[in-house]
Amino acid sequence: MADLLSLAKLIVAVSVGVAVGYYLRGRGRLNLGKAFSGSILLLIFSLGFS
């Protein structure tokens, strides 16, 4: 269960990083589809290597 919690923290950190990156680049619109697909890819790779 601790691994799932750390994975959730990692996904939140990546999502916040993407949001801050778009904000700092001056884009008015945030593409949440890229954030979700990035988190799904992260889940696939982390589950594959565990």
N, C-alpha and C positions, 0 to 999 in steps of 0.2 A: 504494500500500500504506500510505502514511503517513496518508491520509485514513481508511482503515478502522481503523487503530490509534487515531486521535484520536476516531473515532466510538465505538469500544469503550470508551475511557476516559470519554466523555460518558455512555454508558449505565450504566456502573458508578457514576459519580457521582450520576446521577439515582436509581438503585436504592438507593444508600446514603442519599440524602436522604429518600426515601420511608420507608425503614426507621427512620431516626432521627426523622422526623416522627411516625410512629405510636408510637414508644417514648416520645417526649416528651409526647404527648397522653394517655398513660396507657392506651392500648388494650392489652388482653392478647393479642389475636390479630392477626397480620399477614396481610393479604390479599395474597398474592403474585400473584393474578390481575390486580389493578390495576397492580402494578409491571410485569408482563410486557406487558400491553396498552399501558401507557404507553411502554415501550421500543420496542414494535412501531410505535406511532404516531410516535415520534421517528425511527425508521429510515425510515419511509415519507416523512415530510416532508423529512428531510435528503437522502435520495436523489432526491427530486423536485426540490429546489432546486439540486442540484449539477450 
